[in-house]
Amino acid sequence: MAEERERTIREWTRIILPRVLRATLWGFIMGGELLIPLLIPSVSRELEAFFPPGRMGIPHLVAIFVAFEVAIQLLDGTVFRYALSMARAIVSMISVVIVTNGGVMTFTMTPPQDLQAAAGMTIQFTVNFEAVLGVFLILSLLSILKNLLQAVEFLAKKAEEPITLPELP
């Protein structure tokens, strides 16, 4: 009778540690360069001005995508990786539509107070990039389809692997 031996802490460390290190590295790559400018107060205020008030800001979006990337890297080698990649694409589609107000963004600029001639004046820019948003959404749908097909391929390969059942006493 073949008994399965239990894995020791050292063996578990050899299995888990590379995944955790890779997930940490990819999480930093996905969000690190976006968080560095946010640490500078003047840059952070300028970037937050582009987002509508009361909605998700840059730190929230970055945190969501870093969490997705860490989870995807931790679950590498499973079908959940592809499910999380599809969820990340759906969340990115929804967040871009919400943040950009459906592809039409309006920016209001007020001149500094020291200019007397421009007192009370505001400049308003409206940018309509619905076509660009549409292309982004189509590419995101293609990403979802790609991950779905990769998940099907992964499951098909797993189904072809031989299964060895343990012997019963």
C-alpha positions in Angstrom: 0.0 0.0 0.0 1.5 3.3 -1.1 1.1 6.0 1.5 1.2 9.6 0.5 3.7 11.5 2.5 2.8 14.9 3.8 4.8 17.9 2.5 7.1 19.6 4.9 7.3 23.4 5.5 10.4 23.5 3.4 8.8 21.9 0.4 5.8 24.2 0.7 8.1 27.2 0.9 9.9 26.1 -2.3 6.5 25.9 -4.0 4.9 29.1 -2.7 7.8 31.5 -2.4 8.5 31.8 -6.1 4.9 32.5 -6.8 4.7 35.2 -4.1 7.9 36.9 -5.3 6.6 36.8 -8.9 3.2 38.2 -7.8 4.9 40.9 -5.8 7.2 41.9 -8.7 4.3 42.0 -11.2 2.1 43.9 -8.8 4.8 46.5 -8.4 5.3 46.7 -12.2 1.6 47.1 -12.8 1.1 49.8 -10.2 4.5 51.1 -9.1 5.1 53.6 -11.9 1.5 54.9 -11.5 1.8 55.4 -7.7 5.2 57.2 -7.8 3.8 60.4 -9.4 0.9 60.3 -6.9 3.3 60.7 -4.0 4.1 64.2 -5.3 1.3 66.5 -3.9 1.2 68.9 -6.8 1.1 66.2 -9.4 -1.5 64.3 -7.5 -3.8 67.3 -7.4 -3.4 67.9 -11.1 -4.2 64.3 -12.0 -7.2 64.2 -9.7 -8.6 67.2 -11.5 -9.2 65.1 -14.6 -11.5 62.7 -12.7 -15.1 63.7 -12.0 -15.6 64.6 -8.3 -17.1 61.9 -6.1 -16.1 59.0 -8.4 -13.1 56.6 -8.4 -9.7 58.3 -8.3 -6.4 57.1 -9.6 -5.3 55.4 -6.4 -8.5 53.3 -6.3 -8.1 52.2 -9.9 -4.4 51.4 -9.4 -5.2 49.4 -6.3 -7.9 47.4 -8.1 -5.6 46.5 -11.0 -2.6 45.7 -8.8 -4.9 43.4 -6.7 -6.0 41.7 -9.9 -2.4 41.3 -11.2 -1.2 39.8 -7.8 -4.1 37.4 -7.8 -3.5 36.4 -11.4 0.2 35.7 -10.7 -0.6 33.7 -7.6 -3.1 31.5 -9.4 -0.8 30.8 -12.3 -1.2 27.3 -13.6 -4.9 27.2 -12.7 -8.1 28.0 -14.7 -8.8 30.9 -12.2 -6.0 32.9 -13.8 -8.0 33.2 -17.0 -11.2 33.9 -15.1 -9.5 36.7 -13.2 -8.0 38.1 -16.5 -11.6 38.2 -17.9 -12.8 39.9 -14.8 -10.0 42.5 -15.0 -10.9 43.3 -18.6 -14.6 43.8 -17.6 -13.6 46.0 -14.7 -11.3 48.1 -16.9 -14.1 48.5 -19.4 -16.6 49.6 -16.8 -14.2 51.9 -15.0 -13.0 53.7 -18.3 -16.6 54.3 -19.3 -17.5 55.7 -15.8 -14.4 57.8 -15.5 -14.6 59.3 -19.0 -18.3 59.9 -18.7 -19.0 57.8 -21.8 -16.3 59.3 -23.9 -17.1 62.9 -23.4 -15.0 64.8 -20.9 -15.3 68.4 -20.0 -12.5 70.4 -18.3 -13.0 73.8 -16.7 -10.1 76.0 -16.2 -10.2 79.3 -14.1 -7.4 81.8 -14.5 -5.3 82.7 -11.4 -6.7 85.4 -9.1 -3.9 87.8 -9.8 -5.1 88.5 -13.3 -7.6 91.4 -12.9 -8.7 91.4 -16.6 -9.8 87.8 -16.5 -11.7 88.0 -13.2 -14.8 85.8 -13.3 -13.9 84.2 -16.6 -13.7 80.4 -17.0 -12.5 78.4 -20.0 -14.3 75.2 -20.7 -12.9 72.4 -22.9 -15.0 69.5 -24.1 -13.2 66.5 -25.5 -15.3 64.0 -27.4 -13.4 60.7 -27.9 -16.2 58.2 -28.1 -14.6 56.6 -31.2 -11.4 56.0 -29.3 -13.4 54.6 -26.3 -15.3 52.3 -28.7 -12.0 51.0 -30.1 -10.8 50.4 -26.5 -14.0 48.5 -25.6 -13.7 46.4 -28.7 -10.1 45.5 -27.8 -11.2 44.7 -24.3 -13.8 42.4 -25.7 -11.1 40.7 -27.8 -9.1 40.3 -24.6 -12.0 38.6 -22.9 -12.5 36.3 -25.8 -8.7 35.5 -25.9 -8.8 34.6 -22.1 -11.9 32.5 -22.6 -10.3 30.5 -25.4 -7.1 30.1 -23.3 -9.2 28.8 -20.4 -10.9 26.2 -22.7 -7.5 25.2 -24.0 -6.1 24.8 -20.5 -9.1 22.7 -19.4 -8.8 20.6 -22.5 -5.1 19.9 -21.8 -6.0 19.0 -18.2 -8.7 16.6 -19.4 -6.2 14.8 -21.5 -3.7 14.2 -18.6 -3.9 10.7 -17.2 -5.4 10.4 -13.7 -3.9 7.9 -11.3 -6.3 6.9 -8.6 -5.0 5.9 -5.2 -5.3 2.3 -4.3 -8.0 1.4 -1.9 -7.2 -1.0 1.0 
